[in-house]
Amino acid sequence: MSETATTMPQPEVKGGFVPYLMIDGALKAADFYVRAFGAEIVASIPPDEKGRTMHVHLYLNGSSLMLADAYPEHGAPLEMPQAFELTIQVDDIDPWWDRAVAAGATVLMPVQTMFWGARYGRLRDPFGVSWSMNQPIEGGGDRR
């Protein structure tokens, strides 16, 4: 390992639970998350000769999100995301939603008022990851 790799400053990890996604095209996904969700890329390891990167660190809505490309030769094959969803808790869902859709996210469930007292919608990004957005409604919602 080089001297640079061992002394490279690391950005603060934000949040007590940090998703780490393995995606086909981690750098492209990071760029999408910047456009779609207003993320900030705070660290990234340069791509290898195959265009893969082993680590990208983003800040998104006050938390960290980390990404990597698959490295099957090191026991980390790509598996399509399943049985989970990432939720962004927001104060004003409309600009967040509009930005994500404009960037290329696919609407799975349009934003609507939900029985638990929030405006909520679901999206899928171009990398197969499902996202939801949740905006609590002051005073609760329609609890019919």
Secondary structure, 3 states (H helix, E strand, C coil): CCHHHHHCCCCCCCCCCCCEEECCCHHHHHHHHHHHHCCEEEEECCCCCCCCCCCEEEEECCEEEEEECCEHHHCECCCCCCCCCEEEECCCHHHHHHHHHHHCCEEEEEEEEECCCEEEEEEECCCCCEEEEEEECCCCCCCC
